[in-house]
Amino acid sequence: MTDGPVAETPEGTVQPIVAEGRNCWRIERAERASVVVDAADYYHLIHEAMDKARQRILILGWDFDTRICLEQKNGKRSETLGHFFLRLAKSNPAREIDILKWNFGALKQFLHPRAVWFLLRWSRTRAIDFRLDSAHPPGCSHHQKIVVIDEQFAVCGGIDISTGRWDTPQHRDNEPGRRLPGGKPYMPWHDATMLLTGDVAGALADLGRDRWHVATNGQLLPLPQASERLWPDDLPAQFENVQVAIARTRAPYRDVEEVREIEALYLDMIAAARRFIYFENQYFTSAKVAAAIANRMEEADPPEIVMVMPRQADGWLEQMAMDAARVQLARAIAKVDRLNRFRIYVPVTDGGTDIYVHAKVSIVDDRLLRVGSSNLNNRSLGLDSECDVVIDAGLAGNRDTPQEIARIRNRLLAEHLGVEQEAFAAAFAERGSLVATIEALRSGGKTLDLLDLVKPGPFDAFIAENELLDPEHAEGFLDPLAARGLRKQWKRIRSWRGRARGKGGRRQPVG
């Protein structure tokens, strides 16, 4: 729980951005925490942790596939996830393996005989309980990516344990391990998650057990305190004894109340930034978020806001819904961005192939780090079940975190630009500007391309403008066109421009 005092950061004394009951659910202590970038390392680490589990492995996911292999080297794969869980169940039948997956996303598995075969074998194994989550309004989804082991080790982030996710930070053009179970190659994939131990893992266990009950009407009982420490032997802890906030999104459903902490936290982060915000995100279609950014760009000395995103959404339907809206919002921001401090970049490989960005990472002034499942779209702000974890240097227990947050920011941008982490850190120290540093280090190889804001066609623009596939509320799918639209949300947040300024002209958080 937060105790309220402010902390010293390189920017001076700052108030916490996170606040329980406003933009986060709980703030709990983490004995250890580390950000893991890209699924090759994550799959290795979670395989190691699950192998050590004694009481329960709880997995909540948007996607999940029994056919993948968590461990592979030089394109050679180990046992499949299906076999791995069967082995765990046989070696310790008392250890529960509980898996909750979004129901609609599960349909594609039933098209693959090998996946169906594993699910049938699992159904006959008492230790494994595989369920589908349909406890959400029509059009919404279960989008959290959480793993909790023995209620003392947890994962929260953007990486699903599924096909098409595995990749290394090198994102090589010819990567033998980047293949679907049938052997078909897929595009380079960038992602991130956070591993945590301590009280915050217990809080995520509470969240997971609650979601299990909502989705299945069954009960997972709290576990006795485990003595075994599950932190991976080969993973250095980036943070120790820090306070971690948990922010959620949840649509109203039956007797489940709506939660929009994630939306409030994004708006508060944008309002609080002094120097910069660095985003890695899959989508940018929220008019609320875009209008909040535009309000900051109109200030005399606005912060830099840098987004690293995919060039196109994954799939035709997503492209129609998301890409056109992103262009419209980015063009609207550009009209008020007099100092060119808002940029969207796309990472590419040495050979010029696009790298798909699935990570959901935010860094504010090197004093706040956020990793989770939420995108900068309406679905993540109000429709789908989401969960993010946040380390805020404004909390009393986190006053030593800014240096490590800066290392993570340097590490991410160095990966995208194909340079050493030390080289990026030195260039940033010299220039003091994210945009100037990125522009100085962009090259012809593995690098960041500026997103080309090509004006969308009339059909794409109609879908985007009327938020047909990305409404703000769950009931929005049924709203008439006159009651929805990007412009309405844009105008509402932009209207805060005059009302939301505090003394001295600094904008106060808008929730």
N, C-alpha and C positions, 0 to 999 in steps of 0.2 A: 504493500500500500504506500502511496506517496505521502511524505510528511511535509511537503510544501516549500521548504527553503530553496532559494535560488542557488545556482552553481556558477563558478567562474569558467569561462571558455575563452579562446583566443579573441573573441569579439567583445569581451567584457562580461559583466554580470547580466545574465538573461533569465527571464522567467521561463518555466517549462511551457512547451507548446501543448503537451498532452495533459488532459485533465479528466479524471474519472467521472463518469456520468455525463460528460459533454461530448468528447471525441474518442473515448476509449472505455472499455468495459472494466478492466482491472489492471493494476500495476503491481507486478510481483518480482521477487528477486530471482535472478539467474546465477547459479554458481559458475557456470561457464556458458559461453555463447560464441558461435562462429558462423560467418557467412560462407557458404559453399557455392562456388560458381561453376555452372555447367554440370550435366547429369552424370558424366563419366565418374567424377570424384564422388558425387552424392550417392550414386548407386553402390559404389564400393563401400562407402561409410555406413549406409543404412543396412547393407547386407551384413556387415560386421556387427552392428548393434543388434539387429534382429536375431542373429545367431546366438547372442549372449542372453537374450530375453529369458526370464524365468516364469513370469506370471501371465502377461498379456501383451500382445501386439495389436494395437488398434489403428486402423488405416481409414481415413476419410478422403475420398478423392472424386474429382470430376471424371477422371478416366483411370482405368486400371486394366492391365492385360497379363494373363497368366503365361503367355508365350515368350516374354522377353527374358533376357539374361542380365542379371545385375553385374556380373563380373565378366569382363572380356579384355583380351590383350592381342593387339595386332590382328584384329578381326576374328580371333578364335574365341568362342564363347563357352562359358561354363554351363552348369545346369540351369534349366528354365526356372522362372519364378514359381510355376506350378509344381515342379518337382521339389524345389527348395522348401516350399511350405509343407508338402507331404512328408518330406524328411524331418522337418521340425516337429510336425504332429506325431510322427512315429517315435522320435527320440524322447519326447516329453509330452505325453497325452494330456497332462494337467495344464499345460500352457495354452491359453486361449489365443486364437488368431481370428480377430473380428475385422471384417472388411465391409465398408459402406461406400457404394458407388452410385453416382447419378443414374437414374433408371433409363432415361432416353439414350444417354451415351453408351449404355451397355448393349443396346440392340445389335451393334455391328459385330460384337463378339460371337453372337449366335450364327453368324455367317461363316465362321471358321471352325471346322470340325475339331481341330486340336484344342482350341480354347474351350469348346463345349465339353470335350472329353475330360479336360482338367476340372471344369466346374462340376461335372457329374461325380468325379472321384472325390472332390472336396465335399460334396453334399453327403457322402457316405462316411466322412471323417468327422468324428465328434468334436475334435479340437478346433475345426475350421468352421466359421459361420460367415457366409458371404451373403450380403443383403443389398437390395436396390433401394435408393432414396427417391421417393416420389412425393415427399411431403413439402410441396411448394406450389404456389399458384400456377395455373397454366402459363406456359411461356417462360417460366423461370427455371433455374437449375441449381443443383448443389455444386459449388465451384471451389470449395476449400480444398487445400492440399496439406493435410495434417497427418502426422504419424506420432503416436505416443506409445512408448515401450515401458512397461512396468510402472507407469505413472510418474517416472522420475527422469525420463529422457524424451525429448520431443523434437519434432521437425515442423516448421511452418514456413511456407514459401510458395513458389510458383511451379515446382516440378512435380508432375504426375508420374507415378510408377507405371509407365505405359509405353506403347510403341512410338517411334518417331521422335523421341526425346533425347536419347543418348548422344552426347558429343563431348569433345574435349575443348579446352580454352583455345587451342590452336586453330580450330575450325578449318582443318585442312581441306583442300579441294577434292583430293582423292583419299577419303577416310574409309578404310575397309570395315570399320565397326559401325558405320552409320548406314545400317540396312534394316529394313523391316523383316519380320520373321520369315516371310516368303523369299527374301533375298533382294528385293527391290531397294535401290538407294533412295535416300531422302535428303532434303536440303540441309545445310549447316544450321544448327539450332543453339541459341544462346538462352540460358536460364539461370536462376539463382534461388537459393533457399537458405534458411537459418536453422542451425542445430542448437538446442538449448538443454540444460539440466537445471534442477533445483525446483523452487516453488512455482516458477512459471510453467514448468512441465506439468505440475499438478493442476494448474489452472486450465491448461489446454486439455488435460484429461477430463476435467469437469465439463468443458465445452463439448468434447467428443462424446462423453456419455449422455449428455443432454440431447445432442443431435441424434444419437442412436435411438434414444427413447422416442423422439418426435417422429423419426422415420420408420421405426419398426414396432413401436408400442411395447418394446421389450426393455429390460433393465440390465445394465452392466453395473455390477456392484463396485464401489470403491475398493481399491486394493490395500492391503497392509503395506507399511513402508518397506521398501526394498533396501537391502544392505549392499547389493552388488552395484558397482558403478559402471555405467554403460558407455561413458565417453570413449570414442574411438582412440586406440593407442597411437595412431599415426596422424591425428589431427590436433595441431596446436590451438589452444583457446585464444581467440582474439580479445575476448572480454571476460573478466572474472568478477564475480560479486557485483553485478550491475542490476539496476531496476529496468524491467521490460514491460512496456504497455501492450495490451492486446486490444485491437480495434476490430469491429465486426460490421457486416451488413447482413440483414435478415428481412425478408419480405413478410408481411402479415399473412398468417395462414391458420385457419381455425382459431384455437385459443393462444397461438403464438403471436406475440406482439412484434411490430416492426422495429428494426434497429438500423440506424443510419450513421453510426459512429465513423465509419470510413469516409463518408462524404464530408462530415464536419471536420475531420482531421486534415483532409486535403485542402479545404478552404482555409483552415487555420494556418497550415504550413505556408501556403502562398502569401497570406497576410503577414506572417511573422518574418519571412526571409529578409535578410539585410544585403547579402552579397550575391548569393546564387542558390538555385535549386537544380539538382541534377536528377533527371528522371530516366529510368529505363522502363518501358511499358509497351504492351502489345497494341493498345488502342488509345485514341484520343478523340472522343466524340461527345464529351459532356460539355454542354453549353455553360453550365454553372462554373465549371473549372476554367473554361476558356475565358469567360467574362471576368472572373477573379484575376486571371493573368493580365487581361487587357487593362483592368483598373490599375494594376501595379506598373504596367508599361507607360502609363500616362504621367507617372511621377517624375520629378526633376532628375532623380538619380535612382532609377529602378534597379532591382536585382537582375542578374542574368538568369534566364531559364532555358536550360538545354535539355532536349529530349532525344533519346536514342530509341528508335522504333524500327519495325519492319517496313520495307517499302510498300508491300501489299499485305492485306490480311490473308490468313490461311483459309482458302475456300471461296468459291464464287459468291455465295450468299453473304459471307462476312465482308467481302470486298464491296458489295453493293451497299451494305448497311454502314460500314465503318470508314472506308477510305474516302468517300465523297464528303462525309461529315467532317472528317479531319481537315481536308483541304479548305472547306468553307470556314471553319473556325480559325485555322491558321492564317488565312487571308484576312479575316476580320481583325485578328490581333496585329498583323503586320501594318494595318492602316494607322494604328496608334503607337506603334513601336518606333519612335523617332530615332532612337539610338541603336537600333538593330541588336537588341539584347535577348531576343527570343529566337531560338534556332531548333530545327528538327533534323537529325542526322540518321543515316542508314548505314549499318556496318556491312562491309563486303570482305571477301576472302582475298588472298594473294592473286587469285585468278579472276577477280571481279565478280564472283558469284555472291548474291545477296545472302546474308546471314539472318535467319528469322529470329526476331527478338520476342521471347515469351516471358522474360523476366519482368518482375514488378518490384522495382527498387526505387527509393527516393532518398536523396541526401540533401539536407538544408544546411548551408553554411558550415559544413563539417561539424555541426552540433546536434543533428538529428539524423538517424538512420532508420529507414523503414523498409521491411521486406515482407512480402505476403503474396496473396492470390488476387488482389484487386487490380482491375484496370481503370483507366481514366475514361470510363464510359458509364452510361446510365445504368446498365445492367449491374455493374459492380457497386454502384452507389446506392441502389435501392431494390433491385430485383433478386439477384442471386445470393446464396449464402457464401460469405467471404470471411477471411480472417487474415489480418496483418499483425506483425510484431514490430515494436518500435523501441529504439534506444535513444532517449532524449537527454542531452547533456545538461539541461536545465534542472533535472532532478538531482537531489542532494547526493544520491549514491553514484552518480555518473559523471562527476566533475573531471575525471581523468580520461573520458572516452573520446574527445574530439581528435586527438592524434591518431587513434586507431580508425576512426571513421574516415579521416583524410586518407589513410593508407588504403582503405577499401575503395574509396573514390578513385585514387590514383591507379589502383590495380585494375579496376573495371575499364577506365578510359585507355590505359596502356594496352590492354588486351584488344580493344577495338581498333586502336591506331597502329598496332603491330610494332610497338616500341617497348623497351624495358620500363618497368615501373619507376625506377630511379630517374630515368630520362624524362618521363612525364612530370614527376614531382619537381625536378629541377626547373623545367620549362615553366611550370605553373608558379613556382616561387619567384621566378624572374619577372613574369608578366602580371601575376595577380588576377588573371581573368581566365575563366574557363573557355570562352569563345576564342580569345586570342591564342591560347595555348593549343586548342584543337586545330585552329587554322594554320598555326605554325608547323604542326606535326603531321598534317594530312599529307599523304604521299600517293604514289601510283600503285602500291601493293595493297596489303591488308590495311584498311583505312576506314574512315567515315565519310560517306557522301552526303552532301546536302540534299534533303528531300526536295524533289521538283514538284511544286504545287500546281500541277496541271488542273485546269478548271474541269470539274466533272461534267459528264453529259447530262441531258435533261432527265433521263430516267433515274440515273444514279442520284442526281440532285434532289429529285422528288422523294425518293426513299429516305435519303438522309435528312432533308429539311423537315419531313413529317415524322421522323423517328419511328418508322413503321416496324423496325426490328430491334430498336433500342430505346423503348419508352422509359420515362423517368420513374413510373410506378407500375406495380404488377397489373393493376386494372387498366393501365394505359394501352394495352393491346386492343381493348374494346372501345377506347375513346374515339369520338369523331375527329376528323382531321382538324376541324376548327379549334379543338381544345388542346392540341399538341403542337410541337415544333421547336426547332433550335432557337428561333428568334425570340420566342416567349421567355425561355429560360435565360438567354443572353441578356435581354432587356431587364429582367428582374434583378439579376446580380449586378449589372452595370449601374442600376439605380442606386446602389449602395455607395457609389463614388462620392457623393456629397455628404451622405448621412453617416458613413462608417469611419470617418477620419477622427482620430483623437487629437489632442493638443499637439502642436508641432508638426502636424501634417502626416504623422505615421498612421497608416490604416490599422484599425483594430480588427481582430479575427471576426470572420463572418460565418455564422453557422446556420 
